[in-house]
């Protein structure tokens, strides 16, 4: 059998064996989930303002349920220009290049080389090779090798190509490709998780801004009302109906109320700055469009939340953990394949001559073919230990996947509990505010009639201001609890071209 036939036989055997892939075959784990959320409200009394429902939910753009064009504009711009999302998109592109690197192992490796050399020597040993040209001696005669006056020049030109190919007999390279592909998918889900976090953070900051502006409006209104009370107390003191004590008490309360405004102004500026940075701009970039105060948008009256099993499909962090498990499983196969022999086919073609003119003539051609089998028989236990290392990494990835599912369920249950509880709290606070407002009107009328002292008015005024501020803060908390619920349910990511959904050019 000729060498070419032997190489062809070896190649055919390698291709036949390449159907074998060692290592565990990945199968997505089936994890049990509850049939329904335990924290769903049982009736209107438990969730008087907005009731979650178990119906199918499309939470891709959950922020549109607030019906606030400004909020929708901010989130849309953030999803396009946020720097963290751009970095996540870059990681996806990097992972896809790693797929190409891993896949290159299935293809031959071909390289070329070229040599051009000129060696000049005055020594006799080089002249003895007979491949060079001798310089002339005295009188035009060739230099004698016995004398020290001869010289020799040797020229060599060579061009060569060599190729090597490792047959993926036991599937180590293919397992590496599987791992790289799973890592790319994990990077995609990481970007989608970033989209969820970003949209929630923008919405939370926006709600904080609007709540702060509402609280500032309440303070300004209360300050104006207290100035009117100060004028009333001053008029009654001037008429001799009361002493200056009432005036001083009202002036003190007016100053205390006014002193709360600078702190809220600081919070307002901080929220504006945070929104600017989230959109990928300088802190004051959106200050102009957010300068006009606006009230908090109302929460929707009904919210479809779906079933707990939907979390395994919607939550990007769960999907990312599952892809990381798939990558870890494939890495076990890579480690196992290193225990088996490696089959390499080698080929080389070379042309060499002492003249460029006849470099590519047939007599200048030489070629070589061969096969190489290598098998690590003894590595001090390193390869088997590496298999055990990757197996433990697979176990850790599986446990991380299970934990991500449990954490997702916990997040959803906690968010539902907080959302329902805050609805009841806000309802009670609104009732308290209505009672405090009525009490202040009664106290003022009785004070004007001289039936009560000014301390009753002061107390009623402070109670109303506290109640109004508590209602404003509870409205913010309710909106942010709803945002947390949307985030816990995995809403806010786009399934179409996530790496192209941000400005990554």
N, C-alpha and C positions, 0 to 999 in steps of 0.2 A: 504493500500500500504506500502510495506516495505521501510526501509531507502535506501537500494540499488536501488530499483526501482525509488524512488524519485530522487536520485542522477543521475541515468541514464536518467530520463526524463529531469532533469535540463541540463544535458550535451547535450542531443539532441536538446533542445530548443536553447542553446547557439550556437551550431554548425549551426543551421538553421539561426539564426540571424546574424551570422558572415559574411554573404554575404553582409550585409549593410556596406557601407563605407561613412562616412560623410565628409563634406568639398568639396571644388571645385575640379572638375575633370580637370586636366591640358590638355591644347591644345596649341601647339606651335603657337604663334602669326604670322599672315601673314602681313609682313611690305612691303609697296611698295618701289620699287627701280627703278631708271631710266632705260630706254631701252638701253642706250649707254652712254659712257663717253663723256662729253662735251669738254674735253681738248685733244681729239685725233687730231693729225695733219691732215690737209686737203690735204697735198701734200708734194712732195719732198722738196720744199722750206722751209716748216715749220720744217721738220726733215730731214736734208740733210745726216745724217750719219746713223741713225737707226730709222726705222719707226715702232711704235707700231701698231699691227693689232688686229682685234676683234675676230680672230679665237680661237679655243679651245687651251688651254695652259696647259702643264704639267710642273709645276714649283717646283716639289718635290726636284730636285737638280739643281736649276737654275744656280749655280756657274759653272757648267760644260760648260755653253755657253761661258765662257771666254777662254776655252781651255788652261788653265794654270794648269799643274800637281801639282805645288807647292801649289797653292791655294786650289785645291781639297784635297790634303793630309792634309793640316792644318785644314780644316773644318771637314774632316772625323775624325781626332783625337780629335778635340774639342768636337764633338758630343758624343764621347765615354767617355771622361775623365773630362769634365768640372764640376767643383764643384757645380755650381748653378743647373745644370741639375740633378746631383746626389741628391741634396736636394729636387728637384721637384719630382723625382722618389720615394724618401722616403715618400713624402706627399701622393702619390698615394697609396702606400702600407698601410700607416696609414688610409687613407679613406676606403680602402677595409676591414680593420679590424673593422672600425666603422660600416660597413654594417653588419658584423657578430654580433656585439654587438646589433644593432637594431633588427636583425632577431631573436635573442635569445628570444625576448619577445613573440614569437608565440609558444614556446616550454615550457613544464612543467619545474619547478624548483624542483630538488630533492636534499636533503641533508641527511647526516647520522650523528649520534652522539653516543658516547659511554661514559659510566660512570663506574668507579670502585672506591668504597669508603669503608673505614674501620673506624668505629667510636668506640673509647674505652672510657669508662666513669666509674668512681667510685661512681657515684650518683645513688640513688634509682629510680628516674623517668625513666631513660632509661631501667633499669631492668624490670620495670613494663610493658614495651612494649612486653616482652616475646619473642622477636625475636633474642636476642643475647644469648651468653653463659656466664655463671657465673663462676668466679674463685672459687677454693676450699678454705674453711676456715680451722681452726685448726683441725687436725685429719683426714683430707681428706673429711670433710663434706662440702656441698655447703655453700657458704657464706650467711649469713642471711641478708635480706633486711632491718631489723630493726637496724642492727649494721652498723657502718661506715666502715666495712672491706670488703664489697662485691664490685665487679666490673663487668662490662658488656661490651661485644664487639659486635658491630653490623656491618655486612658486606652487601654490596649491589652491584650487577653487573647489568648493563642495556645497551642494544643496541637498537637504534631506527632509523627508516627511516621516513621522512616526505616529502610530495610532495605538491606543489601548482601549479595551472594553472589558468591564467587569460584568459578567452575567449575574443578574440578580436572582440566583438560583433559589435562595431561601427567603426572599422577600424583604430583606432588611431595608433596601432602598425604598421599596413601595410602602413599607411601614413608616419610613421617614417622611414620605410624601403625605401619607394620611395625617401624621402629626402636624406637619406644616399647614395642611389645609384646615385642620381643626383649630389650630392657633389663629389662622386668618379669620375664621368664623367667630372665634372668641373675641377678636379685636373689633369685629363689626358690632357684636352685641355690647361691647364696652362703650363704643361710640353711642349706641342707642340708649344705654343707661345714662350716659352723659347728657343726652338730649332730655331725658326725663328729669334729671336733677336740675338742669339749667332752666327748663320751663317752669319748674316748681319754684326755683330760687327767684326768678324774675317776678313771678306772680306773688310770692310772699313779700318781696321787697316793695312791689307796687301796692299791695294791700296795706302794708305798714305805712307807706307814704300817704295814701288816702286817709287812713285812720288818723294819722298825726295831723293832717290838715283839718279833719273834722273836729278833732279835739282842740285845735287852735281856734277854730271858728266858735266853738262852745265857750272857750275862755274869753274871747273878745266880746261875745254877746253878754256873758256874765259880768265882765268888767264894765260894760256900758250900763247894765242894769244896776250894778252896785254904785256907779257914779250917781245915778238917779236917786238911789236910796241915801247916798251921802248928802245930796242936795236937800232931800226931804228932812233928814235928821238935822241939818244945819238950819233949815227954815224953822223947824219946831224949837230948836235951841234958841234961835234969835227971838222967837215970840215968847220965850220963857216957859214953854210947856215941858221941856226936858232940859237936862244939863248937857254940858259939853262931853260928858261920858259917852253918850250915844254917838256923837260925831267922831270921837277918837276911836271908838270900837269899829265903826264902819270904815273909817280911813285905814285902820290896820288891816281889816279884811280885804279891802280893795288892793292894798299893796301886796298882800300875800297872794292874791289871785293873779295879779300882774306879774309877779315874780316867777310864775310857772311857765310863762310864754317863751322866754329865751331858751329854756331846755328843749321845748318842743320844736323850736326853730332849728336847733342843732340837729335833732333827730330827722327833721325834714331834709336838711341839706345832706346828711349822711345817706339817706335813702336815695336821693337824686344821684349822688356820687356813685353809689353802688350800682345803680342801674346803668349809668354811663359805662362803667368798667365791664359789666356783664355783656354789654353790646359790643365790646371791643374798641371803645373810644376813650377819650380822656374823661375825667370825672364830671365835668360840667357840660358835656356834649348835649345832654337832653334836658338841661335846666330850663331852657326857654319854653319847650312844649309842655313841661310839667308844672310850670309856675302857677297856672290857674288852678285853684282848689276844686276838687270834685269829691262827691260822696262815694262811699264804698258801694260796689255793685251788689245787688241782692243775690243770695244763694238760690239755686234752682229748687223748685218745689218737689221734684222727684229726681232720683239719681239711680239709674241701673248699675248695679255692681257686679252682676254675673255670679258665677259659682267659684268656690275655692280651686277647683281643677283648672279654671282659666288662668290662674296665676302662673302655672308651669308653662303656659304658652305666651303670656303677655309680659312677664317680668324679665327684662334683659339680663339682670344679674343672675337669675336662675338659668337662663339659656346659656349665658357665658360659662357658668360653672359646669354645665353639662358638656359643653364643647371642650373645656379644659380637661374633663375626665376622659373624653374621647382621645385627646392628644396624649394624655398620660398612658392610656392603654396601648396606643400605637408605639410609644417609646419602649414599652416592654418588648414588643416584637423586634424592634431595632436591636435591643440588647441581646435577645435570644439568638438572632441571626449571626451575631459576632462569635458565637460558639462553634459555628459550622465552617466548613472550608469555603474559600473564595476562589472563583475561577476567572482567570484573566486571559484574554487573547491579545497577542502582540503582533504588530506588523510594522515594518520599516522599509522605506525606499530611499536610496541615496545615489546621487551622481557626483563623481569626483574626477578632476583632471588638473593637469598643470597648465592648461590653457583654457581661457574662456571660450574660444572659438569651437572647441570640440567637447565642451562640458556636457552637452545633451545628446551626444552620440551614444549608440547602443552599447559600445564597449566601455563607456564610463558608468553604466548603470549597475547597481547592486541592490539586492532586496533580501529581506529576511522575514520569516514568519515563525510564530511560536505560541505555545500555550503555557500558562503558569497556574499551578494550584498551590495555594498556601492554606495551612491549617494550624491554628494556634493550639499546640498540644499541651503546653504548660506555660501558664502566665501567673503562677503563684496564687491562683484563686481569684485574680482580679476580675475576669470576665463573669464568672458565676456570681461574684459579689455584686457586680454591676447590675446583673439581672434582678437580684434581690432588692437592690436600691430602687430600681425603676418600678418593681412590684409594690414596694412600700409607698412610692410616690403616687401610684395608681390608687392605692387604698386611701391615701390622704385626699386625693381629688374626689373620690367617691364620698367620703365623709363631708368634704366641703360642699359637695352638691346637695347632699341630704340636709345639711345645715341651712343652705340658702333657701331650700323649700320651706323649712320650718320657720325661718326668719321672715319669709314673705307672708306666710300665714299669720304670724304674730303681728307684723306691721299692719296688715289689713284689719285684723280683729281690734287692735289698739286704736287704729284710726276711726273705725266705726264707733267704738265706745266713746272716744273723745267728742266726735261729731254730734252724736245723739245727746250726750250730757250737756254740751255747750248750748244746744238748742233750748233745752229746758232752762238752763241758767239765764240765757238772754231773755226768754219770755218772762221770767220772774223779775229781772232787772228792769224791763220796760214797765211792768206794773208798779215797781217801786218808784221809777222816775215819774210816772203819772201822779202817784200819790204825793210825792215830794213837790211837784209843781203846784198841785192844788193846795198843799199846806202853806207854801210861800204866799200865794195869793190871799189866803185867809189871814195869815199873820200880818201882811201889809195892811189889809183893810182894818184889822183890829188895832194896829198901831196908829193908823191915822185917826181912828176913833178914840184913841187913848185907853183902850181896853187892856192892852198888854204892853209889856216893856219891850225895848228894842232888842233885847237878847233873844226873844222869840223869832224876830225877823232874821237876825244873824244866824241863828241855828237852822232855820228853814232854808235860808239862802245857801249855806254851806252844804246842807243835805242834798239840795237839788243839784248843785254843781258836782258833787261826788257821784250822784246817781247818773247824771248825764255822761260823765267821764267813764263810768263803769259800763254803761251801755255801749259807748263808742269803742271801748277796748274789747268788750265781748263780741261785738260785730266783727272786729278784726280777727279775734281768736277763732270765731266760727268760720270765717272765710279761709283762714290759714289751715284750720282742721280739715276743711273740705279739700284744700290743695294737697294736704298730706294724704288724704284718702285716695285722691286721684293718683298720686305718686305711688302709694302702696299697692294700688291695683295694677300698676305698670302702664299707665297712660302717658302719652306724650311723645312717642317715638314714631319715626317715619320709616316704613319698610322699603321704600323705593330709593335705591342709590344712596345709602347713608353717607358714604365717603364723598359723595358729590353734593350733599345738601348743605355743605358749609363752604365758605369762600376759601378754597384750598389752592387756587391757581397761583 
